[in-house]
Amino acid sequence: MPEYKLSYRLYGPVNIQSGGEIQDAVLQPRSDQHSVEAVLEFTTNAADPDEAEDLAQGEYREKAQEIINVLSYVVEDGVFVGEPYEVSRTDQKYTQRIDSSTNITEFSISIADGILETVTDDLDISDRTKRALTWYTIGLGTQTPEDRLVAFWTGLETSAEVQSSFSEDEQDAFDGLMETVEDELEEFDDLRQRVRSMLGHLQNERYTDAVKRTLQEETEYDEEDVDDISTIGSDRGTIVHQGEHVDNAVEKASSAQAYLRSLLDSRLSENIDELVDFDLPLALEDTDGSLYRPEHPTIAPEDWLAEVFEHERGKVLSEEQIFERAYPIFRDIHKVAKIQTLLPNVTGWGQPLRARGDGKYEYAPFPDWITREVDAIMQYLGGAGEVPPEVIARNANNIRNDVELDPDEAERLCNDLVNRRLVEESDGYYALTQDGKMCLDGRLDPAEYSE
């Protein structure tokens, strides 16, 4: 049975300078990382990588925590067990350990400053939302899964306002019960107070139910989506009140984080929308007329770019302006960061943007006269010399699988392109003009040749 390495990230604030064996693990300092102080590594046998991963998330995580607990006790300073690295076989020649962190850039600061400005001016931002943001921040800054779960769940509880669970008749019956308690236990003050406290919890909905209701009322989650809320809330109690580890803490912490993020996005939605000085749609219209919010900048970029440029052909924006306008659409700084590498791929012929230099882009989608057949002809002629219509038709059909041109149609369209000064004709052979070539490589706007 093969042998695997199970390696755990260790975080400060303690400064781990020396390594060595400790029980059946090896402590390895990591001076090359800004946040990871050291690695605690075990070796064990497993049938395959999946079994090794299960051991890393279960039995050996507990062993790692036990070792680090005693080490922290001895040095009287904090050491925290984080996520394990990807498991690897001991006979691998090279083991890659990747630690990445989020960089706070000028753009991040600008977005945060803009949101803070609108939040400061908005009297509707409740103290509950502000406290939830605090717990969300604590959760993001915590490495131990159980601590992350507790932090994100606390943010969810903070966000939810508990309501009475009684109907009017039930409330009347409850009031009568409380009067009986007062009368029957009048001489036992301590007992009376404890019974009143116990019964008082029956009057309001449980926190887990309050969190479920709040998510369903304020976000896009429905009842089936939040069916794990009770389990997460119960596990939070197990961690806090009994000090025990819980199963699948990583997965549950991630779920709690997603729930809290969704709730904060909803409550700060108007503040985020105010980052731009024009109206952004809450959803974009798909080709079938349905509405959707784009999941990622790389999915149908022509749709969200149209909103960013306000559907104004010829409008020019800098990279920074595109980022700032895209943030309210995606609400995710990591997704917006992907736009920088995406922009060159949505620029040029057949794309919604045209590069203008100095990091600026012009909104220049195809004019209506460029059909898919014209697009295929222009693309083919861009790599060909002088060719007759029958050759153009055959090759244009290969360039786009949604085009079926015959030679007569290809000739008609080529003659139209001749009239637009993008193609020239000689003895029945067609080729791109200099203007046609410059349109194809993005130096000229084909809209200028609409007539």
Secondary structure, 3 states (H helix, E strand, C coil): CCEEEEEEEEECCCCCCCCEEECCEEEEECCCCCCEEEEEEEEEECCCHHHHHHHHHCHHHHHHHHHHHHHHHHHCCCCEEEEECCCEECCCCCCCCCCCCCCCCHHHHHHHHHHHHHHHHCCCCCHHHHHHHHHHHHHHCCCCHHHHHHHHHHHHHHHCCCCECCCHHHHHHHHHHHHHHHHHCCCCHHHHHHHHHHHHHHHECCHHHHHHHHHHHHCCCCCCCCCCHHHHHHHHHHHHHHCCCCCCHHHHHHHHHHHHHHHHHHHCHHHHHCCCCCCCCCCEECCCCCEECCCCCCCCHHHHHHHHCCCCCCCEEEHHHHHHHHHHHHCCHHHHHCHHHHHHHHECCCCCEEEEECCEEEECCCCCCCCHHHHHHHHHHCCCCCECHHHHHHHHHHHCCCCCCCHHHHHHHHHHHHHCCCEEEECCEEEECHHHHHHHCCCCCHHHHCC
